[in-house]
């Protein structure tokens, strides 16, 4: 199964290349009218479907004796030295097998990926003119320069991360494979939204605890209120009062924001958390927690 998946992954860029929009080179008129930025010495070439072009000794040969290679050497005479290579690392035998199975399963003609090659030419030539010449040959159905990677957009999209629902509810410590990712992005999103409600405790320039809070404007009958979403203290420093200082500092910041009600949510059997929040002034609220299990 893993070997099959590796084969499929290797074929994805090739399939996209084949079935994506086909570029017509008839009107390019050379490099001055190049339709997209490209590498100046690398071309991908598709030979006619009836052919069986294979590399032998570094040179393409047509095992089906079609017109696939007719005129190719003459067209490349002026761009020597040049080299051919297969477009992917999947074996010829495996691609032939996939080709045969595809035709048997679909009842239609399927292009054999063995007929696609990458051609590297010497520097200093008009690659668009060469592609136009190659594509005009009877045995080549498509020839185009390799495009350069698409540059990132100059204008960055807005940051909507703070609106993502999974970041907002009060929760215990994230678990699973992505715990580092979750904590980092959770903290970052709350800092962007409300920097005064995110506090870090340090000892000797080392982070030993943090608390994350949020200000919510309205919800479930409660006007503007503060929420404690997460609090963590390094186990080595538990019992030293760091958690209490973090909680009191956050509540002070809430008061500075003229917030009179602060909430949090914990499991009923978390005795240590119950004791901690009582130590900084919390008590039972009029809220009850409701749960719906989808399983």
DRENTIBA-516703 format. One line per 8 residues: number of its first residue (from 1); their letters; for each residue x, y, z of N, C-alpha, C. Coordinates in steps of 0.001 Angstrom, whole numbers. Example, Ala and Ser with C-alpha at 12.3 -4.5 7.8 and 13.67 -1.06 7.14 Angstrom:
<sites>
1	AS	13190,-5690,7800,12300,-4500,7800,13200,-3300,7800 ~ 12850,-2250,7080,13670,-1060,7140,12900,30,7870
</sites>
This chain:
<sites>
1	XXXXXXXX	821,-1200,0,0,0,0,863,1262,0 ~ 1950,1276,817,2817,2450,856,3505,2655,-479 ~ 3928,1551,-1101,4606,1659,-2402,3649,2226,-3442 ~ 2397,1774,-3388,1398,2276,-4327,1161,3763,-4109 ~ 1116,4185,-2825,899,5603,-2543,2046,6448,-3039 ~ 3296,5934,-2892,4450,6685,-3398,4356,6864,-4910 ~ 3886,5815,-5595,3737,5898,-7056,2703,6960,-7421 ~ 1574,6947,-6693,519,7922,-6970,1026,9338,-6722
9	XXXXXXXX	1760,9531,-5610,2301,10859,-5307,3256,11340,-6383 ~ 4036,10397,-6956,4971,10768,-8010,4250,11176,-9282 ~ 3049,10606,-9492,2333,10867,-10740,1483,12126,-10693 ~ 1180,12621,-9490,259,13758,-9391,707,14949,-10224 ~ 1979,15433,-10102,2363,16599,-10911,2323,16321,-12399 ~ 2571,15069,-12796,2533,14727,-14218,1106,14775,-14733 ~ 167,14221,-13957,-1222,14223,-14384,-1757,15644,-14480 ~ -1359,16493,-13515,-1773,17890,-13592,-1222,18558,-14844
17	XXXXXXXX	12,18204,-15186,650,18785,-16374,-103,18375,-17639 ~ -523,17091,-17694,-1181,16576,-18899,-2584,17142,-19053 ~ -3364,17106,-17969,-4769,17436,-18100,-5078,18888,-17785 ~ -4067,19660,-17414,-4267,21090,-17200,-4422,21795,-18531 ~ -4636,23117,-18502,-4793,23873,-19750,-3574,23705,-20646 ~ -3794,23340,-21889,-2703,23146,-22837,-2314,24480,-23460 ~ -1031,24772,-23415,-526,26043,-23926,-318,25976,-25432 ~ -890,26923,-26130,-644,27024,-27563,527,27967,-27788
25	XXXXXXXX	1523,27498,-28536,2715,28304,-28762,2687,28999,-30121 ~ 1606,28865,-30824,1582,29361,-32195,1754,30877,-32256 ~ 1301,31594,-31212,1320,33053,-31273,2328,33687,-30323 ~ 3277,32905,-29790,4199,33488,-28823,5186,34417,-29487 ~ 5642,34061,-30677,6528,34950,-31409,7857,35163,-30730 ~ 8339,34161,-29970,9651,34292,-29330,9542,34791,-27912 ~ 10702,35016,-27282,10741,35310,-25857,10115,36648,-25510 ~ 10028,37601,-26447,9465,38899,-26131,7989,38798,-25785
33	XXXXXXXX	7327,37742,-26268,5915,37558,-25997,5687,36310,-25137 ~ 6649,35944,-24335,6524,34760,-23491,5303,34899,-22581 ~ 4399,33908,-22566,3157,34041,-21796,3340,33860,-20293 ~ 4470,33313,-19854,4692,33164,-18413,6186,33077,-18145 ~ 6636,33443,-16939,8060,33327,-16601,8473,31859,-16583 ~ 9616,31565,-17167,10014,30163,-17281,11527,30018,-17125 ~ 11954,28781,-16953,13371,28470,-16961,13871,28559,-18399 ~ 15054,29057,-18584,15541,29358,-19922,16184,28169,-20620
41	XXXXXXXX	16297,27030,-19927,16976,25902,-20558,16315,24563,-20273 ~ 15035,24583,-19863,14374,23329,-19501,12994,23250,-20134 ~ 12766,22173,-20885,11527,21988,-21642,10936,20627,-21296 ~ 9619,20566,-21190,8938,19280,-21071,8279,18956,-22396 ~ 8490,17717,-22833,8076,17296,-24168,7158,16082,-24057 ~ 6013,16138,-24750,5092,15000,-24835,5111,14474,-26264 ~ 5438,13193,-26393,5436,12562,-27704,4049,11990,-28014 ~ 3807,11705,-29297,2511,11237,-29757,2085,9964,-29015
49	XXXXXXXX	782,9794,-28743,306,8665,-27939,638,7296,-28528 ~ 722,7203,-29859,977,5904,-30487,2412,5436,-30294 ~ 3286,6327,-29870,4707,5993,-29776,5020,5254,-28481 ~ 6230,4707,-28443,6769,4110,-27222,8203,4626,-27063 ~ 8305,5907,-26750,9617,6527,-26638,10241,6146,-25292 ~ 11447,5610,-25371,12162,5195,-24165,13607,5673,-24253 ~ 14211,5943,-23103,15608,6355,-23078,16500,5125,-23072 ~ 17431,5104,-24026,18398,4025,-24097,19778,4648,-24281
57	XXXXXXXX	20624,4498,-23285,21934,5126,-23359,21857,6630,-23346 ~ 20832,7177,-22685,20669,8618,-22585,20018,9255,-23795 ~ 19661,8460,-24806,19033,8989,-26015,17638,8387,-26187 ~ 16673,9169,-26681,15329,8635,-26892,15279,7745,-28132 ~ 14633,6591,-27998,14375,5705,-29131,12898,5358,-29109 ~ 12338,5116,-30276,10914,4805,-30379,10752,3312,-30649 ~ 10345,2560,-29661,10191,1114,-29800,8999,745,-30670 ~ 8108,1707,-30922,6941,1439,-31775,7186,1847,-33225
65	XXXXXXXX	8338,2438,-33500,8720,2838,-34871,7673,3755,-35507 ~ 7209,4744,-34725,6302,5749,-35280,7132,6956,-35724 ~ 6445,8073,-35975,7134,9296,-36376,7478,10178,-35172 ~ 7493,9584,-33980,7652,10376,-32761,8929,11206,-32762 ~ 10034,10652,-33289,11331,11339,-33212,11722,12006,-34527 ~ 10803,12025,-35468,11114,12606,-36779,11409,14101,-36654 ~ 12588,14509,-37075,12983,15921,-37071,13497,16437,-35745 ~ 13499,15597,-34705,13894,16074,-33377,15389,16406,-33330
73	XXXXXXXX	16219,15507,-33832,17661,15748,-33794,18037,16993,-34576 ~ 17402,17187,-35723,17704,18365,-36537,17308,19647,-35814 ~ 16156,19614,-35115,15697,20796,-34395,16617,21139,-33229 ~ 17269,20119,-32659,18117,20335,-31489,19582,20530,-31844 ~ 19909,20463,-33125,21296,20576,-33552,21921,21881,-33065 ~ 21163,22959,-33087,21702,24284,-32761,21746,24575,-31262 ~ 21219,23669,-30426,21199,23934,-28980,22070,22916,-28219 ~ 22973,22287,-28916,23854,21334,-28239,24813,22066,-27302
81	XXXXXXXX	25253,21393,-26213,24838,20055,-25794,23474,20076,-25104 ~ 22761,18961,-25179,21467,18844,-24525,21352,17440,-23933 ~ 20486,17308,-22965,20297,16013,-22308,18809,15732,-22133 ~ 18461,14445,-22208,17091,13992,-21980,17038,13259,-20633 ~ 15908,13381,-19967,15686,12565,-18780,14194,12309,-18624 ~ 13874,11202,-17992,12474,10869,-17755,11876,11868,-16770 ~ 10577,12067,-16873,9943,13117,-16084,9655,12672,-14651 ~ 9710,11369,-14374,9500,10898,-13008,10339,9650,-12767
89	XXXXXXXX	10425,9255,-11495,11287,8139,-11115,10559,6793,-11093 ~ 9276,6776,-11378,8550,5506,-11434,9087,4698,-12618 ~ 9281,3406,-12425,9902,2578,-13462,9053,2531,-14720 ~ 9733,2292,-15864,9016,2145,-17125,7991,1020,-17042 ~ 8379,-91,-16411,7494,-1242,-16313,6220,-891,-15546 ~ 6363,-163,-14435,5189,187,-13640,4274,1149,-14393 ~ 4851,2117,-15115,4020,3035,-15893,3320,2311,-17037 ~ 4000,1354,-17653,3350,552,-18696,2189,-248,-18110
97	XXXXXXXX	2399,-772,-16910,1328,-1542,-16249,138,-647,-15935 ~ 406,568,-15396,-677,1501,-15095,-1419,1914,-16364 ~ -666,2088,-17438,-1267,2453,-18720,-2220,1358,-19205 ~ -1756,120,-19134,-2585,-992,-19599,-3822,-1157,-18725 ~ -3652,-1076,-17411,-4788,-1222,-16513,-5788,-88,-16698 ~ -5280,1128,-16957,-6171,2254,-17174,-7054,2060,-18388 ~ -6458,1551,-19466,-7250,1320,-20685,-8244,187,-20496 ~ -7831,-871,-19754,-8747,-1983,-19511,-9910,-1558,-18627
105	XXXXXXXX	-9633,-735,-17627,-10678,-337,-16684,-11640,692,-17258 ~ -11149,1543,-18151,-11993,2617,-18683,-12549,2317,-20061 ~ -11907,1405,-20794,-12323,1142,-22174,-11976,2282,-23111 ~ -11096,3184,-22672,-10706,4326,-23482,-9185,4375,-23603 ~ -8727,5134,-24596,-7291,5312,-24764,-6750,6163,-23622 ~ -5669,5722,-23004,-5034,6434,-21900,-3597,6747,-22298 ~ -3187,7987,-22068,-1839,8395,-22447,-820,7712,-21541 ~ 262,7192,-22144,1317,6522,-21392,2325,7563,-20913
113	XXXXXXXX	2485,7656,-19601,3366,8668,-19032,4833,8433,-19352 ~ 5161,7264,-19880,6533,7020,-20323,6919,7904,-21503 ~ 5942,8502,-22158,6206,9311,-23349,6428,10788,-23033 ~ 6595,11121,-21759,6867,12504,-21374,8310,12595,-20902 ~ 9024,13598,-21406,10443,13747,-21063,10777,15197,-20765 ~ 11877,15356,-20065,12387,16686,-19754,13686,16889,-20532 ~ 13733,17962,-21271,14862,18256,-22148,15606,19479,-21630 ~ 16879,19291,-21315,17708,20408,-20859,18657,20808,-21983
121	XXXXXXXX	18589,22077,-22390,19407,22566,-23492,20485,23495,-22960 ~ 21429,23854,-23816,22488,24781,-23415,21914,26190,-23271 ~ 22632,27035,-22551,22167,28394,-22281,22281,29272,-23527 ~ 21509,30369,-23500,21650,31400,-24518,20799,31224,-25753 ~ 19748,30411,-25676,18878,30199,-26846,17461,30678,-26539 ~ 16718,30991,-27595,15328,31414,-27437,14476,30162,-27228 ~ 14142,29896,-25981,13468,28644,-25659,12056,28587,-26227 ~ 11391,29765,-26345,10023,29759,-26876,10009,29424,-28364
129	XXXXXXXX	10974,29956,-29086,11062,29627,-30512,11364,28149,-30700 ~ 12254,27602,-29867,12568,26180,-29952,11340,25327,-29638 ~ 10565,25705,-28609,9354,24951,-28271,8355,24973,-29429 ~ 8237,26131,-30060,7328,26237,-31208,7774,25312,-32327 ~ 9073,25247,-32554,9594,24372,-33598,9379,22910,-33242 ~ 9638,22541,-32005,9435,21149,-31590,7971,20745,-31688 ~ 7083,21634,-31277,5671,21302,-31299,5121,21201,-32715 ~ 5812,21775,-33665,5368,21672,-35061,5755,20332,-35688
137	XXXXXXXX	6614,19571,-35029,7026,18271,-35567,5884,17271,-35471 ~ 5840,16295,-36381,4695,15374,-36424,4576,14461,-35210 ~ 5685,14194,-34519,5636,13240,-33417,5532,13850,-32037 ~ 5463,15192,-31929,5394,15857,-30630,4060,16584,-30519 ~ 3303,16257,-29486,1984,16878,-29320,2034,18087,-28400 ~ 3095,18222,-27626,3205,19395,-26752,4648,19565,-26311 ~ 5117,20799,-26324,6449,21133,-25826,6370,22527,-25232 ~ 6744,22659,-23973,6666,23971,-23350,7748,24113,-22293
145	XXXXXXXX	8228,25328,-22066,9254,25554,-21042,8712,25284,-19638 ~ 9601,24869,-18761,9222,24683,-17367,8972,26037,-16723 ~ 7802,26255,-16138,7526,27553,-15512,8326,27738,-14232 ~ 8638,28986,-13932,9263,29307,-12656,8225,29192,-11543 ~ 8666,28963,-10303,7708,28899,-9194,6908,30184,-9089 ~ 5643,30057,-8766,4786,31229,-8612,5205,32024,-7381 ~ 5473,33320,-7522,5876,34116,-6351,4715,34293,-5390 ~ 4986,34505,-4115,3905,34742,-3151,3195,36048,-3482
153	XXXXXXXX	1924,36178,-3091,1194,37419,-3379,1843,38613,-2694 ~ 1828,39745,-3380,2436,40955,-2824,1597,41537,-1700 ~ 287,41305,-1761,-615,41781,-715,-1079,40579,98 ~ -715,40540,1352,-1086,39423,2205,-2576,39479,2536 ~ -3251,38325,2565,-4678,38322,2925,-4864,38693,4392 ~ -6045,39163,4764,-6297,39512,6169,-6130,38289,7069 ~ -5845,38529,8336,-5680,37452,9312,-7024,37181,9983 ~ -7611,36025,9660,-8888,35648,10252,-8719,34569,11319
161	XXXXXXXX	-7488,34341,11735,-7230,33235,12654,-7986,33390,13974 ~ -8101,34632,14443,-8759,34821,15739,-10241,34473,15681 ~ -10804,34354,14461,-12206,33996,14316,-12438,32494,14275 ~ -11357,31725,14216,-11524,30281,14110,-12079,29747,15421 ~ -13166,29031,15304,-13900,28617,16486,-13121,27774,17456 ~ -12247,26905,16968,-11573,25993,17882,-10586,26712,18793 ~ -10304,27995,18503,-9375,28730,19351,-10066,29436,20511 ~ -11396,29592,20430,-12054,30474,21375,-12572,29826,22659
169	XXXXXXXX	-13162,28605,22625,-13750,28094,23864,-12703,27845,24938 ~ -13118,27971,26212,-12238,27606,27306,-11941,26127,27210 ~ -10686,25744,27408,-10312,24353,27246,-9143,24032,28148 ~ -8961,22745,28405,-7789,22305,29133,-6597,22296,28196 ~ -5454,21816,28677,-4244,21799,27860,-4466,21000,26590 ~ -4110,21532,25398,-4243,20755,24165,-3414,19478,24243 ~ -3915,18444,23624,-3201,17165,23606,-3073,16683,22178 ~ -2305,15621,21978,-2170,15046,20644,-878,15452,19981
177	XXXXXXXX	-761,15088,18699,483,15311,17975,779,16778,17753 ~ -262,17620,17694,-66,19017,17339,-103,19933,18554 ~ 277,19433,19718,157,20242,20927,979,21522,20840 ~ 2239,21435,20335,3081,22630,20238,2484,23635,19274 ~ 2001,23132,18128,1370,24007,17141,143,24676,17744 ~ -715,23909,18439,-1952,24442,18989,-1676,25538,20007 ~ -751,25279,20930,-484,26257,21975,101,27534,21385 ~ 1047,27381,20468,1678,28557,19864,665,29428,19154
185	XXXXXXXX	-182,28824,18332,-1132,29613,17553,-2303,30090,18406 ~ -2657,29315,19417,-3692,29766,20328,-3252,31039,21042 ~ -2043,30997,21589,-1518,32148,22316,-1375,33347,21374 ~ -868,33107,20174,-673,34194,19215,-1994,34861,18854 ~ -3039,34050,18654,-4332,34612,18259,-4925,35479,19362 ~ -4789,35051,20623,-5329,35838,21725,-4513,37111,21955 ~ -3196,37038,21761,-2370,38235,21906,-2792,39292,20903 ~ -3049,38863,19652,-3462,39814,18625,-4798,40469,18984
193	XXXXXXXX	-5685,39665,19537,-7025,40176,19818,-7070,40991,21105 ~ -6344,40538,22139,-6408,41216,23434,-5086,41020,24165 ~ -4070,41815,23853,-2731,41594,24422,-2671,41719,25939 ~ -3546,42537,26552,-3486,42724,27998,-4009,41526,28774 ~ -4666,40593,28100,-5221,39434,28803,-4373,38182,28615 ~ -3161,38344,28106,-2238,37224,27946,-957,37563,28708 ~ -658,36802,29746,441,37143,30644,1369,35938,30776 ~ 2668,36216,30776,3683,35176,30905,4482,35417,32171
201	XXXXXXXX	4790,34328,32900,5641,34415,34086,7031,33914,33738 ~ 8052,34667,34123,9433,34298,33834,10256,34244,35114 ~ 11210,33323,35133,12205,33233,36197,13563,33032,35559 ~ 14467,33964,35803,15805,33911,35197,15717,33793,33671 ~ 14862,34627,33086,14673,34687,31623,14111,33395,31044 ~ 13500,32572,31878,12891,31330,31417,11398,31371,31702 ~ 10584,31022,30701,9132,31007,30880,8762,29841,31787 ~ 8065,30139,32881,7673,29095,33831,6160,28996,33978
209	XXXXXXXX	5423,29851,33270,3968,29772,33324,3333,30837,32460 ~ 2061,30643,32167,1333,31652,31393,-154,31515,31677 ~ -882,32577,31395,-2333,32566,31505,-2906,33279,30295 ~ -3950,32738,29745,-4589,33302,28557,-6017,33684,28909 ~ -6349,34925,28667,-7706,35399,28895,-8297,35988,27636 ~ -9566,36286,27701,-10252,36875,26544,-11360,37776,27042 ~ -11659,38785,26252,-12777,39678,26543,-13876,39410,25528 ~ -15051,39070,26019,-16189,38780,25140,-17248,39852,25344
217	XXXXXXXX	-17707,40379,24236,-18605,41533,24303,-20008,41172,24774 ~ -20484,40012,24355,-21841,39642,24747,-22045,38177,24438 ~ -22826,37498,25214,-23148,36119,24903,-23928,35467,26019 ~ -25011,34782,25660,-25829,34015,26600,-26303,34867,27780 ~ -26727,36078,27453,-27305,36933,28486,-26299,37665,29338 ~ -25016,37526,29050,-23976,38193,29828,-23413,39339,29006 ~ -23345,40507,29617,-22762,41631,28910,-21240,41484,28876 ~ -20544,42525,28499,-19087,42470,28339,-18429,41821,29555
225	XXXXXXXX	-17671,40751,29304,-17133,39958,30414,-15743,39451,30073 ~ -15026,39037,31113,-13711,38449,30928,-13767,36950,31109 ~ -12899,36248,30390,-12847,34782,30473,-11401,34336,30611 ~ -11174,33395,31510,-9864,32743,31603,-9940,31462,30789 ~ -9180,31418,29711,-9245,30296,28782,-8261,29182,29139 ~ -7081,29574,29631,-6070,28566,29915,-5053,29123,30899 ~ -4576,28256,31784,-3485,28621,32674,-2585,27403,32844 ~ -1286,27633,32733,-315,26545,32856,887,27039,33654
233	XXXXXXXX	1425,26160,34505,2641,26444,35258,3571,25250,35113 ~ 4849,25534,34897,5844,24470,34823,5767,23624,36098 ~ 5646,22292,35933,5525,21430,37127,6627,21648,38155 ~ 7815,22039,37684,8925,22254,38615,8682,23452,39533 ~ 7768,24349,39137,7532,25575,39899,6147,25597,40536 ~ 5427,24477,40455,4107,24431,41085,4254,24530,42597 ~ 3294,25219,43226,3337,25395,44668,4121,26613,45106 ~ 4667,27349,44141,5461,28530,44486,4673,29824,44355
241	XXXXXXXX	3379,29715,44030,2532,30905,43953,2486,31572,42592 ~ 3121,30964,41598,3141,31580,40261,1743,31634,39673 ~ 997,30541,39794,-356,30509,39240,-1242,31581,39849 ~ -1143,31751,41170,-1963,32761,41840,-1601,34165,41372 ~ -302,34430,41222,116,35748,40748,-369,36004,39326 ~ -331,34969,38481,-839,35126,37106,-2332,35439,37122 ~ -3085,34687,37934,-4528,34904,38006,-4869,36282,38511 ~ -4195,36727,39574,-4478,38050,40129,-4097,39163,39152
249	XXXXXXXX	-2981,38967,38411,-2565,39980,37429,-3581,40095,36305 ~ -4124,38946,35877,-5115,38984,34803,-6400,39660,35279 ~ -6836,39334,36483,-8052,39954,37007,-7868,41466,37145 ~ -6685,41892,37552,-6415,43335,37632,-6548,43989,36254 ~ -6027,43316,35225,-6146,43864,33867,-7598,43918,33417 ~ -8388,42903,33800,-9820,42946,33486,-10476,44161,34158 ~ -10120,44405,35412,-10682,45549,36116,-10298,46860,35443 ~ -9051,46928,34958,-8609,48130,34241,-9426,48355,32982
257	XXXXXXXX	-9965,47284,32422,-10810,47379,31221,-12275,47578,31596 ~ -12529,47856,32912,-13886,48096,33425,-14785,46881,33228 ~ -14206,45708,33409,-14966,44463,33353,-15250,44020,34779 ~ -16516,43755,35046,-16935,43432,36410,-17159,41933,36623 ~ -17288,41186,35577,-17551,39750,35711,-16508,38961,34927 ~ -15896,37985,35601,-14885,37134,34980,-15314,35677,35156 ~ -15229,34907,34077,-15683,33520,34102,-14560,32588,33654 ~ -14740,31328,33996,-13901,30264,33448,-14703,28974,33494
265	XXXXXXXX	-14147,27920,32959,-14849,26639,32915,-13862,25527,33225 ~ -14196,24699,34205,-13343,23574,34570,-14205,22345,34799 ~ -13588,21179,34791,-14317,19944,35074,-14634,19858,36570 ~ -15781,19296,36884,-16245,19296,38269,-15330,18490,39186 ~ -14609,17491,38614,-13773,16635,39453,-12313,17096,39495 ~ -12025,18295,38964,-10653,18827,39006,-10458,19586,40313 ~ -10220,18826,41372,-10143,19433,42696,-9070,20482,42828 ~ -7912,20242,42189,-6828,21210,42305,-7185,22530,41644
273	XXXXXXXX	-7868,22465,40489,-8266,23699,39820,-9362,24428,40586 ~ -10295,23646,41158,-11336,24271,41971,-10708,25045,43122 ~ -9743,24407,43802,-9076,25061,44931,-8306,26292,44468 ~ -7658,26189,43315,-6880,27325,42814,-7781,28523,42538 ~ -8874,28306,41794,-9723,29442,41432,-10422,30028,42663 ~ -10747,29183,43640,-11312,29734,44879,-10294,30612,45592 ~ -9003,30256,45483,-7965,31032,46179,-7811,32430,45615 ~ -8244,32640,44376,-8141,33984,43792,-9511,34650,43693
281	XXXXXXXX	-10516,34055,44418,-11792,34753,44556,-12951,34219,43739 ~ -12777,33152,42984,-13881,32624,42177,-14847,31835,43065 ~ -16095,31764,42611,-17117,30969,43287,-18051,30402,42222 ~ -19017,29603,42630,-19973,29043,41674,-20734,30165,40981 ~ -21043,29931,39701,-21790,30946,38949,-23180,30415,38627 ~ -23959,31257,37982,-25311,30858,37599,-25335,30018,36334 ~ -24147,29828,35717,-24067,29024,34506,-24040,27546,34848 ~ -24524,26728,33935,-24303,25282,33977,-23718,24867,32644
289	XXXXXXX	-22870,23866,32670,-22262,23361,31437,-23159,22319,30802 ~ -23415,22464,29516,-24184,21489,28759,-23298,20805,27755 ~ -23580,19557,27459,-22726,18779,26580,-23578,17973,25609 ~ -23098,17854,24385,-23724,16998,23389,-22657,16129,22749 ~ -22800,14832,22847,-21824,13908,22275,-22328,13402,20931 ~ -21486,13516,19932,-21897,13114,18584,-21745,11626,18330 ~ -20970,10927,19167,-20776,9487,18959,-21975,8695,19485
</sites>
